[in-house]
């Protein structure tokens, strides 16, 4: 990924969408194999569990020269088979979710053996505590998974880790591409307007993020290149804000999160 620009990554197994997205500005495609224990872990939460396959990875790899990221399952005995299969099918980046220790990451780094990049998802309290050690490893990227982190911490909002300063505290530790959250069009997003989330990403000098589930719904009928351009323009504008605007937008973000948690009185 190019650290000088902001990279948008799209989850899809549709070769046509992958081709159009990468031609239109998406920096890469994510194939998602993470499903072990996920239904139980995320029960009751508004999340998505994908069942992508190695054939999906091969098909997408065949239609684009853009990097293919494969999110495998959390580290375990299955990791060697999954990683080898992903690389053989064309993955240029392995994304390791649910990291709980430095040993989890070292296991996968050893399996990869330099054949492709290895990025991690910080989405457990244990990974947050081990952030300074994780930052010393040869990682290609680091992403804070707000959904699973909120579930593990029993947070009232998925954005708590941004509001309470957790992301601020660990951000300076990592000098590789760093991201969190997920994006759609700046004027969309619920319960927090995406333009405010873009502001936080710019404030924290993020260099990549995923396009969230609602992106495809929010951009229905539009050319992907146009939609990606709108997000890119908003990110550029956020990076050019004055200090006063950054402070104001941070306050607006925190207020929007708090407002989304307000209890509506019953009539």
Secondary structure, 3 states (H helix, E strand, C coil): CCCCCCEEEEECCCHHHHHHHHHCCCCEEEEECCCCCHHHHCCCCCCCCCCCCHHHHHHHHCCCCCEEEEEECCCCCCHHHHHHHHHHHCCCEEEECCCCCHHHHHHHHHHHCCCCEEEEEECCHHHHHCHHHHCCCCCCEEEECHHHHHHHHCCCCCCHHHHCCHHHHHHCCCCCEEEECEECCCCCCCCCCHHHHHHHHHHCCCCEEEECCHHHHHCCCCCHHHHHHHHHHHHHHHHCCCHHHHHHHHHHHHHHHHHHCCCCCCC
